């Protein structure tokens, strides 16, 4: 597998007319051949899966290549695009360690193919509508070097709109399995890991293996759960490493499907006795799961059918009798107090 040295602006194809700034007319300064203590820079392997995202792909490619990082392995796995993506990738082929285009097989399978080809000690994937910020690879490599216990590092992530204008700033701030499994008070409360900000060591990849190909959206979320169950150490890096782009065609815009997949993933972990969770914490999370997956869905379905309040209350009582853990969920108790006027 070919390792790519630090590319300069002059080495890359000229940017499209009218584009300025990072990563079009600006670049990260090339890093010295050695780290500050004289060690070699660790090889970073980046995989980009792509399917018909030619509109955004060039931003992603240039944000990887213009990091000024001297030990880079960049792999692009196209999933059978028909929109000009392949022609764009070919323009950057001299700077890629490997690329291929194959019939559509789904995002997790495409990422897995790239991961299996990679040779770096630090791994990451970035989707072809997201992109890295200047100096990201240097900051990540130095953090891993200074913290040998770390298995996964996540930095700050900027939220940008379709036209790459910054609309938000995010830092996850979580480190344990029970925090990741807590969809309700942590993950869905803006403490989640946003995928493009994350980097992990090969040793944890070799422990947990591939992404699950049966998941459409939450395969990265399930991967973090598997890592933490295997004893991985997660650490935050207060450095803006990547941008997550909000755009109309992204899969995560389907909030209902995303939440449904995450709830299905969590169900397995919460009821598996081999998953290391304190008994009290497990009961708390199970109560939340029952409330959101059983109680709220029952109420919503009843309202969609335009059922009478009596029928709806009958259904709710039945659900609570069947799953009494719901009574321990804080939002259920709050809702009950409101209904009772307490």
N, C-alpha and C positions, 0 to 999 in steps of 0.2 A: 504493500500500500504506500502510495506516494505521500510524503510530507511536504506541505506548502510553506515556504518562508513568508515573511511579512511582505505583503503587496503594497505598492505605492499607487497614488492616483494615476501617475504617468504610465503605470503598467496595465491598467484596466481599460476596457473600452470607454470611450467618452460618454459622459452622462447625457440623458435626453435634454433637448433644448429647453431652457427655462428653469431647470432644476438647480438649486443652490443649497449650500449648507451640507450637513452630515446626512448621508454618506455619499454625496454627489461631488461637491467641490471642497470638502474638508475630510481630513484623515487623522487617525491617531498617530502620534510620533512613534517611529520604530523603536522597539525596546532593545537594550543592549543584548549581546549574545548570552550573557549569564545573568542569573538573579543577583540581588545585592550581596548575598553571602558567597557568591561564586558557584552556586549550584546550577545545574542545567534547568532550563524552563521545562516543566512537565508538558508532555504532549496533550493537547486538548483536541478531542474529536467532536465535531459538530455535525449533526444530521439534520437536513431539511427535507421533510416530506412535502410534496407538492401535487396538487391536482387542479388544473385550470385556474391558477391564480397568477397568470402572467402579469396582471395589472400591478401586483404588489411584489412579485418575486425578486425583481432586480434590487429593490431596497434591501431586502433580506440578504441577498448574496453580497452586496457591497459592504453591508454592516459587519459581516463576518470577515471578509478579506481585508478590510481597512483597519483592523484592530492593531496593526503593527506588531503582531505576536509572532515570534520566530519559530514556534514549534506547533503548527496548526495542521490538522487533518480535517478537510471539509468534504462531506459526502452529501450529494443531493440524490434523493430517490423520488423520481417522478412516477405517478400512478396512472400513466396512460393519458396524459393531457392532450387536448386537441385545440388549444387556444393560442398557440405560439410559444408556450412555455419551453418546449424542447429547443426551438431555435435560440431562445434567450440563453438557456443553459449552455448551449454549444459555444456561444460567444465568450463565456467565462471558463470554458473547459481547461485551458492551460493552468488555471489556478485551483483546480479541484483535484482532490485525491482520487475521487471516483464519482461517477454518476451513471444512472441508468434510467430508462423508461420502460415500464412493463404494464401489462393489462391491469385494470382496476382491481385492487384487492383490499382496499380499506386502509385508513390511516395507521392504526396500530401495526398491521402487518408490514406496511412500508417502513415504518420506523424500526421495527425489529430487524428487517433486512439490513438497514444501515448500521444498526448497533452491532450486529454480528460481524460486519466487515471492519469495524473500527478497531484501532489498536491503542488509542490514547489511554492514559491513566486518569484523565478527567473527561467526562462525557456529558453531552447535553443534546437536546433536539430543539429546533426552533421552527415553528410553522412559517409558511411562505407568505403570510400576511403580517407577521410580527418582525421585529428587528432589534439588534443589539445597539447599545449606546457606546460612545467612545471610551476606551480604557477598561471595558468590562472584563476581558480575558486576563489582563494584568492583575486587576483587583482580585479576581477569583483564584488565580494561580498563587498569588502571595498569601491569601487567606488559607488555602489548603496547606501550603508549605509551612506556615506558622502554626497551624492547628492540625497536627497529624491525626487527631482523634475524630475529626469531622468526616462524615460520610456524604452528606448533602449540604450544600450552601445555597441560600436564596438571598438575592439582593433586593434593592428597591425596584419597583416596576412602575414605569410611567404608563398611564392610560392615554391613548391618542385617538383622535377621530379618523375618519376615512382618509382625510387629507394630511395626516401626520401632525395635527395641531394638538398640543398637550391639553388634556381635559381632567387629569387627575394624577395622583401619586400614591403608591401603595407599598407597604412593608408588612409582611405576614405576621411575624411574631408568634410562632408556635414551634414546639420542639418535641412533644410527646405524643404517643399513640392516642391517649384519651382525648387530647386536644383536637387531633385531626378527625377523630370519630365523632366529635361533638359538632354536628352540622348546624345545630340550632343556635347555640350561644357563642360559637367561635367561627366555624367555617363560613356560615352564611352571614356572619356579622363582620365581614370585611377583614378577617384575620387569616384568610386562606393563603396558600401558596399559589401565585399566578405562574403558570407553567414556564414561560420564557425566561423568567428570572432565576431558574434553578439549574444547578450543576451538581453532578455526583461522581464519586470515585468508581473506577472499574471494579474494585473489590466488592462493593455492594451490588453492582450489576451482576457480577458473577455469582453472587449469593441468591439473588431473587429472580434472575432470569428475564424473560421477555415480558413485554406488555401483553395484557389479555386482549385477544382479537375479537372476543364476543361482545366487547363494550364499544359503543359508538362515540361517547363523549367523556365518560368518567374513567377512562383507562389510566390516565395519569394519577387521578385521585386514588384509585385502587393500588397503584404502584407505590405511592407514598405510604399507604397503610401497610403493604407488604414489607417495605424497607424498615419501618419502625418496629414491626413485629419481629423482624430479624435482628433487632438491636441497633439499628442505624442511629448515628448521632446527627441531628439536624442543627444547623447554626445559621443565624441571620448575618447578613453583611450589609451594613448601612452605606451602600453605594448603589447608584442607579445603574443597573446592568442592562435592562431591556425595556422595550416598549410593546405593550399589548394593544393591538389595533381593534377598535370597534368598527365593524363594517357590516353591511346588510346580509351578506351571504354566510357569515360564520356560524358554525354548528352551535356554539354556546349561546347564541341569541334565542334558542328554543329553551326557555327557562324551565318549562314544565318537564320536558324530556330530560334535561340535565338533572333536575332535582329527583326525578324518578329513578334514574340510574344510580345516583349517589345514595338514595335511600335503600336501593337493592343491595349495593355494595356494603353499606353499613350493617344491614340486617345480618349478613353472614358473620361479620366480625363480632357483633354484640352477643350472639348466641353460641359462639364457639368457645367452649370451656378452655381450650388450649391458648386462646388469646389472652395475653397478660394484662388483665384489668382488675383493679380492686373491686370487691363485691359491691360496695356501695355505689361506686362510680358506674359500674355496669348496670345496676338497677335504675339509676338516674337516666342514663342514656336510653335504656330500653323503654322507660316511661315516655320519653320524648318521641321515640320512634313510633310507639303505639298511638300517641296523640296525633302526630302528623300523618301517619300512613293509614290509620284506621278511623280515628274520630273525625278528623277534618275531611277526609275523603267521603265518609258517610254523610256528613252535613252537606258537602258540596253536591254530591249525587242527588240527595233529597231535594235540594233547592233547584237543581236543573230539571227535575221531574215535576216541579211546582207542587210538591206534596203539602198537605196540611201541617200545621205546627204539631198537632197531636201525633200524626204519623211520623214526623221527623223526630220528636221526642222519644217515641217508642223505639225507633231505630237506634238512637243515641244510647238509650238505657240498655238495650241489648248489647251494643258494642262494649259499653263500660262493664257490664256483667261478665262478658266473655273475656275481656282483657282488663282486669282491675288495676293493672299497673298504670293505666292512663290517669288514675286518680292522683298519682304522685307527680305528674308533670306540672311544673309551675304555670305554664300558659293555660292548662285546663282549670287549675284552681282559681286563677285570675278571672277566667271567663265565667266560671260558676258563681263567683262572688258578685260579678257584674249582673248576671241574670237574676240572682236572688236579691239584689239591691243591698248587699252588705258592704 
